[in-house]
Amino acid sequence: MRTPLLLALAGCTPQPPSTDPAFVRGGVIVPRESATTEGMALPGDRVFLPWEGKPGDPVDLGGTLQRAPARPACVSLARIDLGDASRIIAQGGEAPDTALAWSPTGDRLAVGTFRGEVLVVDAGTGRVIRRETFPEAVIKTVAWSSDGETLYASEQSPDALLYALDPTTLQPRWSFRLADEVETSPLPPDADLYGVYTLPGAYGLDVLPSGDLVVAAVHAWNQDGHRLNRSRILRLSPDGSRVAAWPPDGPADATLMHPSIDTTSGLLAVPVGRSADGPAPDLPINGVQILTLDSLTPQGTFRPEPLLPYFQQVFPWEALDLDHGTLLEGLGDGRVFLHAPDHTVRIDLGTPLLSGDVPIAASVGFGVLRAADVIVQTARTNIPYGAANPAARPPSAHPGENALWSYNLDGRLRWSWRGPHALAGLTLGLDGHELLVGAGPRVADDRRDLFGVLVFDLDRTGPGVDPLVTVCPTASPVFFRQALSPTGWIAAATHPFVTADGNLEGDYAVEIFR
């Protein structure tokens, strides 16, 4: 087992505090000397005072009567530097992988970085409690046990180790070598920006109520002129021993990424892709496999036909969710499928249209199920790969592009939202009421005021009602995976970006908001 490198404790960069009260979601942030009741201590000698009220309600703040605004503010409380990410961005790379997870009580934030670091941050002070580096690795996922006593972290590396860590010391209690399940491959040259993604890694890590773990081990690489795939879904006990595996006899000649788990129905859904050479195995390639959660036994498949002539294959990515036996499947060709136990609904949301003689489409990149409705996010307009020149610039915007859409399970539109931000990622709160949406880099203009995290209240919808509650602005684009704590704190990772004039701006950091 490789040993992590211990680094000295590092602090954070608190944001300059304001002396004015700030009405935020679920409370008010005031200077400590203005607080007349006990509250949660915050960086910058401030206090968070819980308060539930309506816009316009009067609030007594230290003898001064103020009224709650129609839209609460979003206050940056701490900013934690994650090191230098300029090289990957300057050379044309994508946003660096960053994993975020709040502890069950919301008092600590776990961070995993593309530099191989794991951090544990105190939510109240923004102080880095512990920080360690795992050599020659990208930290793909982090997750907490239900009691908050164990932090799990998985890496993409030649060994692809899954660690159970003590969150106070970040020392491993045990590790599981995923490369034993899906084979290994050598470290790529340093000059290869995307070489790390040819190494084995965990593309999915979930902690079940029982304490067991569900892990998606994936490996896709080139060897001797051939493209190879090896993937396997594992269920592990809290002590790291294997409980079940699928396929049962060894890894699949495919990619099994980002499974969705439904504890109510006892099922798991995983998209099945394939980039390998040679004949395809007997699996629902470019479809979805349903497994039982206890023994990982196959229960069924969903495999839509390609949307010819513009798309030669189907490709689901992270617009996949399973809840109470209903499967949401959003596809790169702009279609949305809702597979209920007794019927299937198809929604053509971003499917190809002709702009003049050029086909344009909008992929469905993210989606979540929430009780009796579904929320999906569409990407910016693209030209389908089946078109004559898919690299050309789309002549016009697809009407379904870059927006949030909410549908009933029978396919009826409930509401939609579109703004000037470039939407990236969906995070649904544990209570199902709040939704976080990232705002990433824009390609059409060079505005600097449209980065950050958008916060939506999914219960505040209807004719003429804007579900957008507030915006947490950042100085740089945010990575598409944000985190929302059980107590309402928000965490987002930012990264550098290249401006229209070719300059590199912004930092690789994690910011905490309320």
Steps between C-alpha positions, in 0.01 A plus 500: 500500500638843414530739794353851470736795539417708807492876445503773762162635607386775267257779563242662283449845356197655670307748291503862629208519743231763470382699799145504362250223578451257210171319455588155366303181448356395834662769710696822545878553517598784732821626666554324832453818703155549342373152592244503780452121502724196467591403146757312296843665500634583153830625360558874522352529852148451367206295622226311314160538667232258377180673394205380296277769360353653188623788284394826657476363856654731762803372692652659811879495455662638813237769546482589132187396313563370149278325249590180322573551128317325218817315401752391767869563458763229465806574712843350439636382835829333413723420206746210512787498252547167319834572332605573145270386217623747241690250285203278421281799409771691306566196282136460408388258770160480660408607852697292753311220674397601850290288738299658784298340781350643819500290815159373618465781755640764264783597734782390266566510128711236325684602184683280248710664228653418164839562667444193719415690817234423759393780734262518794371852569314632803173652379474760772849649474615396152816361662666203331500232770716259303654487155686212338632409158466156342785473246446450127123515528187702435245479780182407314246468781458573870214382724423480871368214709156568650651563845769734366775285653648380169587688183523297180716621213571333167776579256578469131850359486685181395373337823160673515486471877181552696580621852307499825659795683493628854361853437706652783837369377422391140695182567359186329314247710488270198530519124358302210698478173250548218772423244474138613145506364552687171876462428767769513697705248820708529517868587472714186766759406477830689434683173179304441224721645234231481724201566383469860153411372639184339581365849257291703279691742169518682227671297243472773512454879185480712452417868182304568289536818638162612855637483589294192667671204409482132797574273526522121855399400582608142808464279522608133847512341714432194740209488704370205286693252169381643236671709401302811216535752462336841228595749326350801236601754595397856314494829739509797435470872611778739820303569592489130410138425308417185129425537400476132629585152360542149584350263551210747770319300731795431508850355278607211648587161322836530485815713260503798495858628306712751237252623181628661368329813138473615481362853118512499472244220829324579628559147805650329521644148830534316563632146698260284742651249784359296808642326690173458596327175354169389160334529271643765401280796144395573419815695264796438776712341393868490210413724428447869530184710276456805640293790372401843676695769557210739658241268558703179283257303378622156132599497453666163641734237404815312663564164355775277566481129736762350337817372594457135625652276664763722614273784650160433491392863333577830710646782359558848741671741395653835136571418407173669295452815295223657232569760213282624550271202482778237807554282597836352726475196618818326700454180761684302263521204255718696246234594368433851348165595298431815467126556230443763408147611190501277582741215772698320489870411723660236568874492673654198667791674824573315462269201636617162336784310606658172639854509503571130657180371709436815371266774532629858436319828530548878619209715333408828802489730357487853175395661341407833172348613313671781184337635248531215704712261829509315749781447744487209762738369585551135840600369588763245421448133710254303508355150436123514793273430313343213493833316745583223709735715427452873792728592341802332349778707121462534331770287233565764398390850279196552177607677561239768861590579664599831191487721332320789183306428255342743247238390237288667557126476238486224712736285310827553718809534473663846748788459821600329774749582765666287747777587827644373715248687665194343336222703716212623386229742205427730511430874174418678488558877422211731158646579415532130412869527815680389694449178851626423608575143854598407588789269807416296704659221319677216599481135289779351638790706765590757280614789652441843183544708322180396705238687375337818224282642128553439262393779145397409202433727312215335191568711482860378362446152191600310380759248710813528712360787879492463643188669847662517559589865847650489836496321833428670750685277856382448795663325561189287287230335382220729544126451176319422484312833388720788402392853210605726520414870203376707510837677500710182869584448624499141841394369628548146838453333628774269772476238706727273372598156640648181362843413407611150836674464688182595588583860466248781297621799346350810610246760447138587317519833196393700261766623243460780179706491186564695 
